[in-house]
């Protein structure tokens, strides 16, 4: 098909025209159960009435002003994120990659303000993913994202997760921060153990480093906590948000303690669109739902049910999928024996959308407000797909 769109995506030949709850409908009228949610973006599913109403209300009054002026909705969104997290202050942008860029700049500026401008390097981890900008592909470090975009931006050192000997060897007089995802979602839904997170906090404290937690895919209730690092009991210096924070509207956030962000004064960083009235309205609407009594607890319950049902299917179909189910809450992955794209394609053929991940994993990223019937529908399709592929 000829298209005027730059061909940077290997698109699937389906076009969707509407969504409702946990379902999407394509232009041919076919119905799909959405366990991909735009890669963890549509945390409230499709066409959530409260989110629609708040976006419509704001769009009808004032969509954008720029950050030259006070934005009351942005102030409210920041105050609510601060009140429900470790952070003291929040910078708003348009995406998770931009939030990670802000975190990297913040770490450099922190040490510059402390009189140590030579400290600019950030330690990241093998199999991570932090975005598609020049800095964040360097932070990611994989050849797949770096190929053709050299020279690689300087300032990033990579070590295996949990290898503290390699970590200590990587720390030097130029090291500014450690940056990690609580779950390496794109890398294969690999959960970073709580003890590893706790040890990273100690290493940062011992060496005067900032601990940056990339919560772009794991945040906003996805794992059964507002932020996934809460499972470990660790308090980071910086955390980044994207994807689910807007429920489908583009918004990102870099959250930090006041100490970590002390160098981020007027003129040091900015965004034309970031946190504008329309984005703030979307973010506040999402928080209205996620922070409601019992919502995040129900995510944990639904996540436990989905994991249990997936484990049952895995035990019965070990020629196609491993017994291992990875992840937390409603960010789960199945390690496949068959090629993961075979399962992804077959699931789609049966009307269930799921995304792949690294390490031959198939992910499940349903809306956070799914019901048991949606889980049972997805499980029935997975069982059928395993039977077909097993033959």
C-alpha positions, 0 to 999 in steps of 0.5 A, a space after each residue: 500500500 502506498 502511503 505518505 507516512 514515513 515507513 518507520 513502522 512494520 504495520 499490521 494490515 488492520 485499521 480500527 475505527 472505534 473502541 469501547 471498554 476492553 474492546 476495539 472494532 476495526 473498519 470491517 466491523 470485527 471485534 477485538 479484545 484489547 490486551 495490548 492497550 496501545 502498549 500500556 497507554 489505555 489504562 482505562 480502556 477505550 472511551 471511558 466516560 469520565 476521561 472523555 467528559 473531562 477532555 471535552 470540557 477542557 477542549 471547549 474552554 482552553 486547550 493550550 496556553 504554553 508554560 509562560 503562564 500559570 496552568 491551574 490544572 497542571 498545578 493540581 496534577 502535580 500536587 496529586 502526584 506528589 501527595 501520592 508518591 515519594 516526589 516533591 516536584 514534577 516536570 511535565 512533558 509529552 512522552 516517556 522518552 521526554 520524561 527520561 531525557 528530563 531525568 538524565 538532564 536533571 542528574 547532570 544538573 544536580 551534580 553541576 549544582 553541587 560543584 561536580 560538573 564532571 559527573 555526567 555518566 548514567 549507568 543503565 542495564 542490559 536489555 533495558 528500554 528508555 526511549 527513541 531519542 538520541 540520548 535514550 537510545 544511547 541509554 538503551 544501548 541495544 544495536 537494534 535501536 542504535 544502528 545507523 544513528 551514530 555516533 552514540 551519545 556519550 555518557 551511558 554505561 551498561 551492566 547486567 541486572 543484579 551483577 553488583 561486581 560489574 556495577 561497582 566496576 562501572 562506577 567512577 568519578 564521572 558517574 552521576 546516576 543509576 537508571 533502571 526499570 522496575 520491570 524490563 517490559 520491552 526486554 522480556 517482562 523481567 522483574 527486577 527483584 526487590 533485593 536488587 532494587 534495595 541494593 541499588 539504593 544502597 549503592 547510590 547512597 554510598 557513592 553519592 549517585 541519584 537513583 532514577 526509576 523508569 516507570 513509563 510502562 510500570 507506573 500509574 497502577 499497572 502492577 497493583 501499586 501506583 508506582 512499581 518501585 513501591 513493591 521493593 520499599 525503595 525511595 528513588 530520587 527520580 521517577 519517570 511516567 508516560 503511557 498510562 498517565 494520560 489514558 490515551 492523551 500524550 503526556 509524560 512526567 519527571 518526578 523528583 525529590 526537591 534535593 535531586 531537582 535543586 538544579 532545575 531552576 527557571 530557564 534550565 529546561 522546558 516544553 512547549 506543550 508539556 502539561 498544557 490545560 488539555 493534557 492536565 485535564 486528561 491526567 487529572 481524569 485518569 487520577 480520579 479513577 486510579 486513586 478512587 478507593 479500591 481501584 488499585 487493589 482490584 488491579 492486584 486482584 485481577 493480576 493475580 487471577 490472570 497470572 493463575 489462569 495463565 499458569 494453568 494454560 502453560 502447564 497444559 501446553 508446555 510444547 508451545 509455551 513455558 510454565 514461566 509467567 513473568 511480571 506483576 499485576 496487569 503487566 504479565 508475560 509468557 515465555 514462549 517455546 514457539 516463536 512469540 510472533 506466531 502466538 501474537 498473530 494467532 491470538 489476533 486471528 482469534 480476536 485478542 490483541 497482545 504485543 510481543 516483547 524481547 526474549 521470545 515473550 508474549 505480553 499481556 497488557 489489558 486495561 486496568 479496569 478489566 473484569 473476570 469475564 475479559 480474563 476468561 475470554 482471553 484465556 479461552 483464546 490462548 488455550 485454543 491457540 496453543 492447541 492449534 500451534 501444538 498440532 
